[in-house]
């Protein structure tokens, strides 16, 4: 039961973040680095989901969201 809920939560977070990430156009090398990290964490999250490691999948998507929020707040994108 908990696995199903966690999987659904991770899937929702990925579905919400991916379209926002695709709209980003990094303007600096620093912004490009954060952008690359966000995309990598999303891919890591998907990889962990496929392997059934839902805790790591959740952790990875949370890191992607954290980078996104920080960059947004600092107006890096």
Phi, psi and omega in degrees: 000312180295323178299319181296316180295314180297317178300315180297320179297314180297315180300318179297317180296319178297314181298328179280324186277320185306313180297326179290322179294321183295337180278349184282137173234097181301137183253348181227166178297321179296316179296321178297321179296314178296319179300314179299319178296318179300313180296321179295318179295324176296315179295321176300317180300315178297318179300312180295325177298315180298326180278352181083010179267080188289330179294313179292326176298316178295315180301315182296317181290329176294320176298318178300315178297320180298313177300317180300311182296317180297312180297320178297313180297326180273004179055043179278342179239000000 
